[in-house]
Amino acid sequence: MYKTLIFAILLTLLFTACSNKPVKQGKITYDISYQLPDSLSRYAAYLPKQAIVYFKGDSTVTIQQQGDEATTVITYQPTSFLRVLLHSSAASYQVDYTKAEQSTLLPAPLGYHYTAKKDTAIIAGYHASEYEIEDKGTGLTSAIWYSKKLAFPINYLTMPFDTTYGAALKFTTKQNDIPVTTTLKEIKFGQVPDGVFSAPPGYRKLTPQQFKDIPVGN
């Protein structure tokens, strides 16, 4: 009888401790830079220079905006959920991608090979170590900086990378053959805005193929 009572008490305490465990949430700010060829340099003003990520538990939303143009990506890792919201002065679209379809959004669909380097750096106040990443599909290489001193949920910008090396703080990928460098600027832990992980009304729902088939300029 006493053993049963003690077990019940311990089980209750364990459940209470788990249910009261605070959910990690906050805001991440990244700086973004582009290595544009001279022929495209005039478009630099139209590209977003910063990305904002809100996270709460396993939910993240990544927002990149420049003028009237905004791209928002909502993810929920446990179910491989990924929703892209695209907004401009002309139209607003909502596109949901299955896990199989998500590879079409990634800079290296086949993943990367990782090689540790000797260089270290302080990025946004955190100690980071350099790795070389090689695109398994193209063989192209670039650098990524990981930190073991920081942990936050995978977001759309970091989802291509192996998290066993730590949190990716700075990395260069190719988007439409243009090298893009993303660097952690700041991370703040605290409550996120209500409704930030929901799609606002007024967005036209499309499949990935329907979105791909939209004529350029629409």
Summary of the structure (lengths in Angstrom):
residues: 218
radius of gyration: 20.4
end to end distance: 72.8
largest distance: 81.2
contacts: 571
relative contact order: 0.18
helix: 20%
strand: 45%
